[in-house]
Structures are given as structure tokens and as C-alpha cells.
Amino acid sequence: MTGTSDTSLTEAEIEIENDVEQSGSGLLFGLSAGHGVKHFAQGSFLILMPEIRAALSLSDVAIGGMFTAQQIASGFANIPAGFMTDFFRRQLPIILFSSMSLVGLGYLLVGFTDWYWLLLLAAVIIGIGTSMWHAPAFGALAARYPKRRGFAMAAHLTGAQIGNTTAPVLVGVALAGFTIGAFNWDGLEWRTVSILLIIPTMLTAFAVMFLFRNPPGSDSAPPDLKSYFAASRKLVTNYRVLSLVGLQAIRGAVHNSFQIFLVLYLSEELDYDAWLVGLHISLITLAGIGSTPLMGILSDRIGRKPVIVGAMAVTGILLAQFIWIESGFPLAIALAFLGLVLFAVMPIIAAAAMDQTEKGSEGSSIALMFAGGAAIGATAPIAAGFINTEWGFQGVVWFCVIIASTGTALSLIVPMRGSD
């Protein structure tokens, strides 16, 4: 469903906006690169999981519970991040620095623990760190590109797709090692890999502090507290936004549940080496590197709803393939096609949510999107853990197909105001 803008811009405003957008490419590419590093670290945890599971003798439910705790913590962390983004725009570099530093701290704990509950704490810290990136980064881009939010959100997520694609392969090779001619390298222990992951996260943390010293909106006065909370009340009672929060929760539940137990299926049922597991996981996001910006541009032109409905429907159809495709080359091809839509639709849902909100509350809009989505979808990984124990990976696939089908039905009835 498309719609018309509630307000019209004057020629002078359009000219100013174009000038701002042209001068903001460094912000777009810089935040996208940082987002790529964030997702590289986030995706690495998934590939480490079979090694951690074996070392600590963890059950399916323990694995699911750890990701559930991470989702809940990640969701709640978005709330203060959104508030800080809207009120302290000048401090955006500090918020981003804190985000990446917490991810590094989490991996420090992973590298030194033999105790499940400390590992769970590390997962929670990593979740908090990764979630704190969303509100300031998405909010800054929404403010910088008000007329091209779909493209800006998608470009930012393209960085995430690159991180999600390279992390499984590189971490898998680091764990499994490789042989070239007479040279043989046995790889690294999972604890060592965890410690090494601190390097890119901290380099990124210091880079954003240096590069983004003048973020968008830093010269404007912070919003009035009373007006801000009035706008926030409107936000949390906006049925359009709340519907999109639910839709994001469904998409996230499908993605997380499928990906977590796919890793264990490839490692334990198919007995793939770590590098081959990583290669297959990378296929889930590889095609999205190209499809994500295209979907963003398309949503700017024809509206968010047709793109979201189509992507959710295709996700359900492609997931259903895994009921009978179990291994080999067909499995790899099916994963590659799934990568066209599974993660790529997320920025379009985010852009649709921001289309429904007032100017100046972009950070809170994104915070609500991720916080609500994480809170609603947090039970999915632990539920998938029970299902995997009882019925195996095929049961998890059925679970994901049902959730994705529900998301498709919801996307058809969710009211969406057209992009501005």
C-alpha cells in the first residue's frame, strides 16, 4: 500500500536536503562499515557455538536459553539507546564507542570462561553492545536521508550483510585450519578466536570516536522533555508502529531459530567441518548484499508494503524447501536463495516504522522496533531448542515455516502510511 506525504517540502527545503544528502555520504559509508564489523562479531558467536557446546556439554535448551537471554537483553538495551540518541545527538560517537566496546568485553569473557552462567552473561553483554548500535546509527541516517529512508536503511544493512557473510567463513577457517600443498595449519582453539575478535571491535570503537565528531542534528537543541514523552506516548500507542514491531519480531524469530539450529545440524548431523559450516551459514546473507539495497530503492518508489509482503511470503516458501532438502549441493543452493529475502527485509520494516513517526523521534522509533521485536520474539530460540530435542532440525524447519506464514498474513493487514 502506498500513500501520499502528509506534508510537502518547499523548493528551498528540498535544495537544502539535497545538499545535506550529498555531504552525508561519508556518514552513510562509515556507519555501514561499522555495522559490518558489528555483525561480523555478532555472527562469529554463532559459528563458535558448536565448539563451545562440545567443550561445555551444553544441551539444545541451554543453547536456546542463551540466545533467548541475549535477545531479551538486546531488546531492553534499545530503550535507553533510543532515548540517548534523541536527546544527546552530539554524543552519538560515545554511544557507538560504548556499543563496540561492550561487544569486545563480551568476547573477552567468552575467551576465559568454563562456566555456562558466565558464558550466558557474555552473550547478554554482546547482545547489549550490538543493540546499542541500532538507534544512533539508524536515527542518524533517518535524519540525514528523510526522503530516501528505504535506501539509507538498506545500505546500512548491506554492511551487516557483508559482516554476516564473511564472519562464518573466516571464523570457520580459523577454527578448522587448512592445508595448501605441504603446508598444514590446524587452526585455532575457540577461546583464542574469541580473544582475537576483540581487535576489530575495539579498532571500530576508536574509529567512530574519531570520524563522527559532528553527527547529524548535533547543532540543534535537544527536544523538550515534556514534548518528547508526549511523542513517545503517541509512538507506543500507534497501532501502525506496534503492528510493524510485531512483524519485526516474527522475522527475527524465524531468522534466529533457523540459523542457530542449522549450525548445530550441519556440525552434528552432517558432520561438516567448521569451515564448511561457516560457508553454508554465509550463504544465508550472501545474496542479500545485492538484494538489500535493491529492495530499499524499490520500497522508496512503490511503497514499503508490497516489498514487505512479497519478502515475507517468499521467506515462508523458501523455508519450506528445507523439509525435504537435507544435504549436499541442493542445500547450499536453497540457503543462497533464502538469503535474498530473510535478512534483507528487515531495513524495509524499520523504514516503514519510521514513516509512521514524528520527526525528531527517529531514535526512539528504532529503539521500539528492536526492543519490542526482541521482547516478543525472545522465546523463539528456546522453543526451537525444545523442538530440536524432540523432533530434530526438520521440526525446527516446520516451526519456522509456521511463524513465517503468520508473518505473511500479518503483513497483508498491517496498515502502513506511505513513505515521506
LOROTI-96857 format. One record per residue: residue number from 1; y, x, z of N, C-alpha, C in turn. Coordinates in steps of 0.1 Angstrom, whole numbers. Example, Ala and Ser with C-alpha at 12.3 -4.5 7.8 and 13.67 -1.06 7.14 Angstrom:
2
> 1;-57;132;78;-45;123;78;-33;132;78 $
> 2;-22;128;71;-11;137;71;0;129;79 $
REM end
This chain:
420
> 1;-12;9;0;0;0;0;12;9;0 $
> 2;21;6;-9;33;13;-10;45;4;-5 $
> 3;56;11;-2;67;3;2;80;10;-1 $
> 4;91;4;1;104;10;-1;110;15;11 $
> 5;119;24;10;125;30;22;135;20;28 $
> 6;135;21;42;144;12;49;159;17;48 $
> 7;161;29;45;174;34;43;175;42;30 $
> 8;187;43;25;190;51;13;199;63;16 $
> 9;196;74;9;204;86;11;215;86;1 $
> 10;227;91;6;238;93;-4;235;105;-12 $
> 11;243;107;-23;241;119;-31;244;131;-24 $
> 12;253;131;-15;257;143;-7;245;147;3 $
> 13;239;136;9;228;139;18;216;144;10 $
> 14;213;139;-2;202;144;-10;205;159;-14 $
> 15;217;162;-17;220;176;-21;218;185;-9 $
> 16;223;181;3;221;189;15;206;191;17 $
> 17;198;180;16;184;180;19;177;190;9 $
> 18;181;190;-4;175;199;-13;178;213;-10 $
> 19;190;216;-6;194;229;-2;186;234;10 $
> 20;184;225;20;176;228;31;162;231;28 $
> 21;156;223;19;142;225;15;140;238;8 $
> 22;150;241;-1;148;254;-8;149;266;1 $
> 23;157;265;11;158;276;21;147;276;31 $
> 24;139;266;31;129;265;41;115;269;37 $
> 25;113;275;25;100;279;21;94;289;30 $
> 26;102;298;35;97;308;45;91;301;57 $
> 27;97;290;62;91;283;73;78;277;69 $
> 28;77;271;57;65;264;53;54;274;52 $
> 29;56;285;45;45;295;43;42;302;56 $
> 30;52;305;64;49;312;77;41;303;86 $
> 31;45;290;88;37;282;96;23;279;91 $
> 32;22;278;78;9;276;72;0;288;74 $
> 33;6;300;73;-2;312;76;-7;313;90 $
> 34;2;309;99;-1;309;113;-12;299;116 $
> 35;-11;287;109;-21;277;111;-34;281;106 $
> 36;-34;290;96;-47;295;91;-53;304;101 $
> 37;-45;313;108;-51;321;119;-56;313;130 $
> 38;-49;302;134;-53;293;145;-66;287;141 $
> 39;-68;282;129;-81;276;126;-92;287;123 $
> 40;-88;299;120;-98;310;119;-104;312;133 $
> 41;-96;312;143;-101;314;157;-108;302;161 $
> 42;-103;290;158;-110;278;162;-124;276;156 $
> 43;-124;279;143;-137;278;135;-147;289;140 $
> 44;-142;300;144;-151;311;148;-160;307;160 $
> 45;-154;299;169;-161;294;181;-174;287;177 $
> 46;-173;279;166;-184;271;162;-196;280;157 $
> 47;-192;291;150;-203;300;145;-209;308;156 $
> 48;-201;311;166;-207;318;178;-216;309;186 $
> 49;-216;296;184;-223;287;193;-238;289;193 $
> 50;-245;291;181;-259;293;182;-263;306;191 $
> 51;-255;316;189;-258;328;197;-255;326;212 $
> 52;-245;319;215;-242;315;229;-252;306;235 $
> 53;-256;297;227;-267;287;231;-280;294;235 $
> 54;-284;304;226;-296;311;229;-295;320;241 $
> 55;-283;326;243;-281;336;254;-281;328;267 $
> 56;-275;316;267;-273;309;280;-283;297;281 $
> 57;-292;296;271;-302;285;272;-296;271;274 $
> 58;-286;268;265;-279;255;266;-286;244;259 $
> 59;-285;232;264;-291;220;258;-282;214;247 $
> 60;-287;204;239;-278;197;230;-267;190;237 $
> 61;-270;184;249;-260;177;256;-249;186;262 $
> 62;-254;198;267;-244;208;272;-235;212;261 $
> 63;-240;215;249;-232;218;238;-222;207;234 $
> 64;-227;195;233;-218;184;230;-208;181;241 $
> 65;-212;183;254;-203;182;265;-191;192;265 $
> 66;-195;204;261;-185;214;260;-174;211;249 $
> 67;-178;206;238;-169;202;228;-161;189;231 $
> 68;-168;180;239;-161;169;244;-150;173;253 $
> 69;-153;182;263;-142;187;272;-131;193;265 $
> 70;-134;201;254;-124;207;246;-115;197;239 $
> 71;-121;186;234;-114;176;227;-104;169;237 $
> 72;-109;166;249;-101;159;259;-89;167;263 $
> 73;-92;180;266;-81;189;270;-71;191;258 $
> 74;-76;192;246;-68;194;235;-59;182;233 $
> 75;-64;170;235;-56;158;233;-45;157;243 $
> 76;-48;159;256;-38;158;266;-27;169;265 $
> 77;-31;180;260;-21;191;258;-10;188;247 $
> 78;-13;179;238;-4;175;228;8;167;234 $
> 79;6;161;245;17;152;251;29;161;255 $
> 80;27;171;264;38;180;268;43;188;256 $
> 81;34;191;247;38;199;235;48;191;226 $
> 82;45;178;225;54;169;217;67;167;224 $
> 83;67;166;237;80;164;245;88;177;243 $
> 84;82;189;245;90;201;244;95;203;230 $
> 85;87;199;220;92;201;206;104;193;203 $
> 86;105;180;208;116;172;205;129;176;214 $
> 87;126;181;226;137;184;235;142;198;234 $
> 88;133;207;231;137;221;231;133;228;218 $
> 89;139;223;207;137;228;194;140;243;192 $
> 90;150;247;200;153;261;199;142;270;204 $
> 91;133;264;213;122;272;219;109;271;211 $
> 92;110;266;199;98;265;191;90;278;190 $
> 93;96;289;188;88;302;188;80;304;201 $
> 94;86;301;213;79;303;225;67;293;226 $
> 95;69;281;222;58;272;222;46;277;213 $
> 96;50;281;201;39;287;192;33;300;198 $
> 97;41;308;204;36;320;211;26;316;222 $
> 98;30;306;230;21;302;240;7;296;235 $
> 99;9;289;223;-3;284;217;-13;294;213 $
> 100;-9;305;206;-18;315;202;-23;324;213 $
> 101;-14;326;223;-18;334;235;-29;327;243 $
> 102;-29;314;244;-39;307;251;-53;308;244 $
> 103;-52;308;230;-64;309;222;-70;323;225 $
> 104;-62;333;226;-66;347;229;-72;348;243 $
> 105;-66;341;252;-71;341;266;-85;335;267 $
> 106;-87;324;259;-100;317;259;-111;326;254 $
> 107;-108;333;243;-118;343;238;-121;354;247 $
> 108;-111;358;255;-113;369;265;-123;364;275 $
> 109;-122;351;279;-132;346;289;-146;344;282 $
> 110;-146;340;270;-159;338;263;-166;352;262 $
> 111;-159;363;260;-165;376;258;-170;382;271 $
> 112;-167;376;283;-171;382;295;-179;373;304 $
> 113;-183;361;300;-189;351;309;-204;350;306 $
> 114;-212;348;317;-226;345;316;-228;331;322 $
> 115;-218;324;326;-218;312;333;-213;300;324 $
> 116;-221;289;324;-218;278;315;-204;272;318 $
> 117;-201;270;331;-189;264;335;-177;272;332 $
> 118;-178;285;332;-167;293;328;-165;293;313 $
> 119;-177;292;306;-176;290;291;-169;277;288 $
> 120;-173;267;295;-166;254;293;-151;255;295 $
> 121;-147;262;306;-133;264;308;-126;272;297 $
> 122;-133;282;291;-128;289;280;-126;280;268 $
> 123;-136;271;266;-135;262;254;-123;253;256 $
> 124;-120;248;269;-109;240;272;-96;247;269 $
> 125;-95;260;273;-83;268;271;-80;270;256 $
> 126;-91;273;249;-89;274;234;-85;261;228 $
> 127;-90;250;233;-86;236;228;-71;234;231 $
> 128;-67;237;243;-53;235;247;-44;244;238 $
> 129;-48;256;236;-40;265;228;-39;261;213 $
> 130;-50;257;208;-49;252;194;-41;239;192 $
> 131;-42;230;202;-35;218;201;-20;219;202 $
> 132;-16;230;209;-1;232;211;6;236;199 $
> 133;-2;240;189;5;244;176;9;232;168 $
> 134;2;220;169;5;209;161;19;203;162 $
> 135;23;199;174;36;192;175;47;201;170 $
> 136;49;213;175;61;221;170;60;224;155 $
> 137;48;227;150;47;231;136;49;218;127 $
> 138;41;208;129;43;196;122;57;189;123 $
> 139;62;190;135;75;184;138;86;192;130 $
> 140;85;205;130;95;213;123;94;210;108 $
> 141;82;209;102;81;206;88;85;192;84 $
> 142;82;183;93;87;169;90;102;168;90 $
> 143;109;176;99;123;176;100;129;183;88 $
> 144;122;194;83;127;202;72;125;195;59 $
> 145;114;187;57;110;181;45;109;165;47 $
> 146;119;158;50;118;144;52;114;136;40 $
> 147;117;141;28;113;133;16;100;138;10 $
> 148;94;148;15;81;154;10;72;157;21 $
> 149;70;148;30;62;150;42;47;152;38 $
> 150;43;143;29;29;144;25;26;158;20 $
> 151;34;164;11;32;177;6;33;188;17 $
> 152;43;187;25;45;196;36;34;197;46 $
> 153;29;185;50;17;184;59;5;190;52 $
> 154;3;186;39;-9;191;32;-8;206;30 $
> 155;4;212;27;5;226;25;2;233;38 $
> 156;6;228;49;3;233;62;-12;233;65 $
> 157;-18;222;61;-32;221;63;-40;229;54 $
> 158;-34;233;42;-41;242;34;-43;256;40 $
> 159;-34;260;48;-35;272;57;-47;271;66 $
> 160;-49;259;72;-60;256;81;-73;256;73 $
> 161;-73;251;60;-85;251;52;-89;265;49 $
> 162;-80;274;47;-83;288;44;-89;295;56 $
> 163;-83;292;68;-89;297;80;-103;292;83 $
> 164;-105;279;81;-118;273;83;-128;278;74 $
> 165;-124;282;62;-133;287;52;-137;301;54 $
> 166;-127;309;57;-130;324;59;-137;327;72 $
> 167;-134;320;83;-139;323;96;-154;322;96 $
> 168;-161;312;91;-176;311;92;-182;323;85 $
> 169;-177;327;73;-183;337;65;-181;351;72 $
> 170;-169;354;76;-166;367;82;-173;369;96 $
> 171;-172;358;104;-179;359;117;-194;359;115 $
> 172;-199;352;106;-213;352;103;-218;366;99 $
> 173;-211;372;90;-214;386;86;-213;396;98 $
> 174;-202;394;106;-201;403;118;-212;401;128 $
> 175;-218;389;129;-229;387;138;-242;392;132 $
> 176;-244;389;119;-257;392;112;-258;407;107 $
> 177;-247;413;104;-247;426;97;-250;424;82 $
> 178;-252;436;76;-255;436;62;-262;449;58 $
> 179;-268;449;46;-274;461;40;-269;463;26 $
> 180;-264;475;23;-259;478;10;-266;492;6 $
> 181;-276;491;-2;-284;503;-6;-290;509;6 $
> 182;-288;522;9;-294;528;21;-286;526;33 $
> 183;-274;519;32;-266;517;44;-270;504;50 $
> 184;-273;504;63;-277;492;70;-268;491;83 $
> 185;-262;479;85;-254;476;96;-260;464;103 $
> 186;-263;465;116;-270;455;123;-260;444;129 $
> 187;-247;446;127;-238;436;131;-234;438;146 $
> 188;-226;429;151;-220;430;164;-226;419;173 $
> 189;-226;422;186;-230;412;196;-219;401;198 $
> 190;-223;389;201;-213;378;200;-202;380;210 $
> 191;-204;387;221;-194;390;230;-183;399;224 $
> 192;-188;409;217;-179;418;210;-170;411;200 $
> 193;-176;402;192;-169;394;182;-158;386;189 $
> 194;-162;380;201;-152;372;208;-140;380;212 $
> 195;-142;392;217;-131;401;221;-122;405;209 $
> 196;-129;407;198;-121;411;186;-112;400;181 $
> 197;-116;388;184;-108;376;179;-95;376;186 $
> 198;-93;383;197;-80;383;204;-70;390;196 $
> 199;-74;400;187;-64;407;179;-56;399;170 $
> 200;-62;391;161;-54;383;152;-46;372;159 $
> 201;-51;367;170;-43;356;177;-31;362;183 $
> 202;-32;374;189;-20;379;196;-10;385;185 $
> 203;-15;391;174;-6;395;164;2;383;158 $
> 204;-5;372;157;2;360;152;12;355;162 $
> 205;9;356;175;17;351;186;31;359;186 $
> 206;30;372;184;42;380;184;50;379;171 $
> 207;42;376;160;49;374;147;58;362;147 $
> 208;53;350;153;61;338;153;73;340;162 $
> 209;72;348;172;83;350;181;94;357;173 $
> 210;90;366;164;100;374;157;105;367;145 $
> 211;97;359;137;101;354;125;108;340;126 $
> 212;105;332;136;111;319;136;121;317;148 $
> 213;130;326;148;140;326;159;150;315;157 $
> 214;152;309;145;161;298;142;154;287;136 $
> 215;146;279;144;138;268;138;147;257;134 $
> 216;142;247;126;150;236;121;154;227;133 $
> 217;166;223;133;172;214;144;176;222;156 $
> 218;175;235;156;179;243;168;194;242;172 $
> 219;202;239;161;216;238;164;221;224;168 $
> 220;212;215;167;216;201;171;213;199;186 $
> 221;221;190;192;219;187;206;206;180;209 $
> 222;199;182;220;187;175;223;189;160;224 $
> 223;179;152;222;181;138;223;184;134;237 $
> 224;192;123;238;194;117;252;181;112;258 $
> 225;179;116;271;166;113;277;163;98;277 $
> 226;173;90;280;171;75;280;167;70;267 $
> 227;174;75;257;171;71;243;158;76;238 $
> 228;154;88;243;142;94;239;130;86;244 $
> 229;131;82;257;120;74;263;119;60;257 $
> 230;131;55;253;131;42;247;124;43;233 $
> 231;127;53;226;120;55;213;105;58;215 $
> 232;101;65;226;87;68;229;80;55;232 $
> 233;87;46;240;80;33;243;78;25;230 $
> 234;87;26;221;85;19;208;73;26;200 $
> 235;72;39;202;62;46;195;48;42;200 $
> 236;46;41;213;33;38;218;30;23;218 $
> 237;39;15;214;37;0;211;37;-3;197 $
> 238;39;7;188;40;5;174;25;3;168 $
> 239;22;-9;164;8;-12;160;4;-4;148 $
> 240;14;0;139;11;8;128;6;22;132 $
> 241;14;28;141;11;41;146;-2;41;153 $
> 242;-4;31;162;-17;31;170;-29;29;161 $
> 243;-27;22;150;-39;20;141;-42;33;134 $
> 244;-31;41;131;-34;54;125;-39;64;135 $
> 245;-36;63;147;-42;71;158;-57;68;158 $
> 246;-61;55;158;-75;52;158;-82;57;145 $
> 247;-75;57;134;-81;62;122;-83;77;123 $
> 248;-73;84;128;-74;99;130;-86;102;140 $
> 249;-88;93;150;-99;95;160;-112;94;153 $
> 250;-113;85;144;-126;83;136;-128;94;127 $
> 251;-118;99;120;-120;110;111;-124;123;119 $
> 252;-118;125;130;-121;137;139;-135;136;145 $
> 253;-139;124;149;-152;122;154;-163;125;144 $
> 254;-161;121;132;-171;124;121;-171;139;119 $
> 255;-160;145;117;-159;159;114;-166;167;125 $
> 256;-162;165;137;-167;173;148;-182;171;150 $
> 257;-186;159;151;-200;156;153;-209;162;142 $
> 258;-205;160;130;-213;165;119;-214;180;119 $
> 259;-202;187;120;-201;201;119;-209;208;131 $
> 260;-207;203;143;-213;210;154;-229;211;153 $
> 261;-234;199;149;-249;199;149;-255;203;135 $
> 262;-246;204;125;-250;211;113;-253;226;115 $
> 263;-244;232;123;-245;246;127;-259;248;134 $
> 264;-262;240;143;-275;241;150;-287;238;141 $
> 265;-285;229;133;-296;225;123;-299;237;114 $
> 266;-288;243;108;-290;254;99;-296;266;106 $
> 267;-292;269;119;-296;280;126;-310;279;131 $
> 268;-313;267;137;-326;265;144;-337;258;136 $
> 269;-333;248;128;-343;241;120;-346;248;107 $
> 270;-336;253;100;-338;260;87;-339;275;89 $
> 271;-337;280;101;-338;294;105;-329;303;96 $
> 272;-317;299;93;-308;307;85;-302;318;94 $
> 273;-299;329;88;-292;340;95;-277;335;97 $
> 274;-270;342;106;-257;338;109;-247;338;97 $
> 275;-249;348;88;-240;349;77;-243;337;67 $
> 276;-255;332;66;-258;321;58;-254;308;64 $
> 277;-255;307;77;-249;295;84;-234;295;81 $
> 278;-228;306;83;-213;307;81;-209;303;67 $
> 279;-217;308;57;-214;304;43;-215;289;41 $
> 280;-225;283;46;-226;268;45;-215;261;51 $
> 281;-211;265;63;-200;259;70;-187;260;63 $
> 282;-185;272;57;-173;274;49;-171;265;37 $
> 283;-183;260;32;-182;251;21;-176;238;24 $
> 284;-176;234;37;-171;221;41;-156;221;39 $
> 285;-149;232;39;-135;233;37;-130;240;25 $
> 286;-139;247;18;-135;255;6;-129;247;-4 $
> 287;-135;236;-8;-129;227;-19;-116;221;-14 $
> 288;-114;219;-1;-102;213;4;-90;222;2 $
> 289;-91;235;0;-80;244;-2;-72;239;-15 $
> 290;-79;234;-25;-72;228;-36;-69;214;-35 $
> 291;-78;206;-29;-77;191;-29;-66;187;-19 $
> 292;-64;194;-8;-55;190;2;-40;189;-3 $
> 293;-34;199;-10;-21;198;-15;-20;187;-26 $
> 294;-30;186;-34;-30;175;-44;-30;161;-38 $
> 295;-38;159;-28;-38;147;-21;-24;144;-14 $
> 296;-18;155;-9;-5;153;-3;6;149;-13 $
> 297;6;155;-25;15;152;-36;13;138;-40 $
> 298;0;134;-42;-4;121;-47;1;110;-37 $
> 299;0;113;-24;4;103;-14;19;102;-14 $
> 300;27;112;-17;41;111;-18;45;102;-30 $
> 301;37;102;-40;40;95;-52;36;80;-52 $
> 302;23;78;-48;18;64;-49;16;58;-35 $
> 303;19;65;-25;18;59;-11;6;65;-4 $
> 304;7;64;9;-4;70;18;-17;62;17 $
> 305;-15;49;17;-27;40;19;-38;42;9 $
> 306;-35;42;-4;-45;43;-14;-53;57;-12 $
> 307;-45;67;-9;-52;80;-7;-61;80;5 $
> 308;-56;75;16;-64;74;28;-77;66;26 $
> 309;-75;54;21;-87;45;19;-97;52;10 $
> 310;-92;58;-1;-102;64;-10;-109;76;-4 $
> 311;-102;84;4;-108;96;10;-118;91;21 $
> 312;-115;81;29;-124;77;39;-137;71;33 $
> 313;-135;63;22;-147;57;15;-156;68;9 $
> 314;-150;78;3;-157;89;-3;-164;97;8 $
> 315;-158;99;19;-164;106;30;-177;100;34 $
> 316;-177;87;36;-189;79;40;-200;81;30 $
> 317;-196;80;17;-206;81;6;-213;95;6 $
> 318;-204;105;7;-209;119;6;-217;122;18 $
> 319;-214;117;30;-222;120;42;-236;114;41 $
> 320;-237;102;34;-250;95;33;-260;104;25 $
> 321;-255;113;17;-264;122;9;-273;130;18 $
> 322;-268;134;30;-275;143;39;-287;136;46 $
> 323;-288;123;44;-300;116;49;-313;121;42 $
> 324;-311;124;29;-323;129;21;-322;143;16 $
> 325;-309;149;16;-308;163;12;-309;171;24 $
> 326;-319;179;25;-322;186;38;-320;202;37 $
> 327;-321;208;25;-320;222;25;-318;227;10 $
> 328;-317;240;9;-316;246;-4;-302;244;-11 $
> 329;-303;246;-24;-291;246;-32;-284;232;-32 $
> 330;-292;221;-32;-286;207;-31;-278;206;-19 $
> 331;-282;212;-8;-275;211;5;-261;217;4 $
> 332;-261;229;-2;-249;236;-4;-239;229;-13 $
> 333;-244;223;-24;-235;215;-33;-230;203;-26 $
> 334;-238;196;-18;-234;184;-11;-223;188;-1 $
> 335;-224;199;6;-214;203;15;-201;206;8 $
> 336;-202;213;-4;-190;216;-11;-182;203;-15 $
> 337;-189;193;-20;-183;181;-24;-177;174;-12 $
> 338;-184;174;0;-178;168;12;-165;175;16 $
> 339;-164;188;13;-152;195;16;-139;190;9 $
> 340;-141;183;-2;-130;177;-10;-121;168;-1 $
> 341;-128;161;8;-121;150;15;-121;150;30 $
> 342;-132;156;36;-134;154;50;-123;158;59 $
> 343;-117;170;56;-106;175;64;-93;173;57 $
> 344;-93;172;44;-81;171;36;-73;158;38 $
> 345;-80;148;43;-72;135;45;-64;135;58 $
> 346;-67;145;67;-60;145;80;-45;146;79 $
> 347;-39;155;70;-24;155;70;-18;143;63 $
> 348;-26;136;55;-21;123;49;-19;112;60 $
> 349;-29;112;69;-29;103;81;-17;106;90 $
> 350;-15;119;92;-3;124;100;10;120;94 $
> 351;11;122;81;23;119;74;26;104;74 $
> 352;15;96;73;17;81;74;22;77;87 $
> 353;17;84;98;22;81;112;37;84;113 $
> 354;41;95;108;55;99;109;64;90;100 $
> 355;58;84;90;66;74;82;70;62;90 $
> 356;62;60;101;64;47;109;74;50;121 $
> 357;78;62;123;86;66;135;100;69;132 $
> 358;108;69;142;122;71;141;125;86;140 $
> 359;136;90;133;140;104;131;143;110;145 $
> 360;138;122;147;141;129;160;129;128;169 $
> 361;119;120;166;107;119;175;95;124;167 $
> 362;97;133;157;85;137;149;75;144;158 $
> 363;80;153;168;70;160;176;62;150;185 $
> 364;68;140;190;61;130;198;51;122;190 $
> 365;55;119;177;46;112;168;34;120;166 $
> 366;35;133;163;23;141;160;15;143;173 $
> 367;22;144;185;15;145;197;7;133;200 $
> 368;12;121;198;5;109;200;-7;108;190 $
> 369;-5;112;178;-16;112;168;-28;121;173 $
> 370;-25;133;177;-36;142;181;-41;139;195 $
> 371;-32;135;204;-36;132;218;-45;119;218 $
> 372;-40;109;211;-48;96;211;-61;98;203 $
> 373;-60;105;192;-72;107;184;-82;115;192 $
> 374;-78;125;199;-88;133;207;-94;125;218 $
> 375;-85;117;225;-90;109;236;-100;99;232 $
> 376;-97;92;221;-106;82;216;-119;88;211 $
> 377;-118;99;203;-129;105;197;-137;115;205 $
> 378;-133;117;217;-138;128;225;-153;126;229 $
> 379;-157;113;230;-171;111;234;-181;113;222 $
> 380;-176;114;210;-185;115;199;-194;127;199 $
> 381;-189;140;202;-198;151;203;-209;150;213 $
> 382;-206;145;225;-217;143;235;-227;132;231 $
> 383;-222;122;225;-231;111;220;-240;117;209 $
> 384;-234;125;200;-242;132;190;-252;141;196 $
> 385;-249;147;207;-258;156;214;-271;148;218 $
> 386;-269;136;224;-280;128;228;-288;124;216 $
> 387;-281;120;205;-288;116;193;-296;127;187 $
> 388;-290;139;187;-297;151;181;-310;154;189 $
> 389;-309;152;202;-321;155;210;-332;145;207 $
> 390;-328;132;205;-338;122;203;-343;121;189 $
> 391;-334;122;179;-337;119;165;-334;130;156 $
> 392;-329;141;161;-326;153;152;-314;151;144 $
> 393;-312;161;135;-300;161;127;-298;148;118 $
> 394;-309;143;113;-308;131;105;-302;119;113 $
> 395;-305;119;126;-299;108;134;-284;110;135 $
> 396;-280;123;136;-266;126;137;-259;122;124 $
> 397;-266;124;113;-260;120;100;-258;105;99 $
> 398;-268;97;103;-266;83;104;-255;79;113 $
> 399;-253;85;124;-242;83;133;-229;85;126 $
> 400;-228;96;119;-215;99;112;-212;90;101 $
> 401;-223;85;94;-221;76;83;-216;62;88 $
> 402;-221;58;99;-216;45;105;-202;46;110 $
> 403;-198;58;116;-184;60;120;-175;60;108 $
> 404;-179;68;98;-171;69;86;-169;55;79 $
> 405;-179;47;79;-178;34;73;-169;25;81 $
> 406;-169;26;94;-160;19;102;-145;24;99 $
> 407;-143;37;97;-130;42;94;-125;36;80 $
> 408;-134;35;71;-130;29;58;-126;15;59 $
> 409;-133;7;67;-129;-7;69;-115;-7;76 $
> 410;-113;1;86;-101;1;93;-89;5;84 $
> 411;-91;15;75;-81;20;66;-76;9;57 $
> 412;-85;0;54;-82;-11;45;-72;-21;51 $
> 413;-73;-23;64;-65;-33;71;-53;-27;79 $
> 414;-52;-14;80;-41;-7;87;-28;-10;79 $
> 415;-18;-16;85;-5;-17;78;2;-4;78 $
> 416;7;0;66;15;12;65;28;10;58 $
> 417;39;14;64;52;13;57;52;25;47 $
> 418;58;23;36;59;34;26;66;46;31 $
> 419;63;57;25;70;70;29;84;69;25 $
> 420;93;76;33;107;75;31;111;85;20 $
REM end
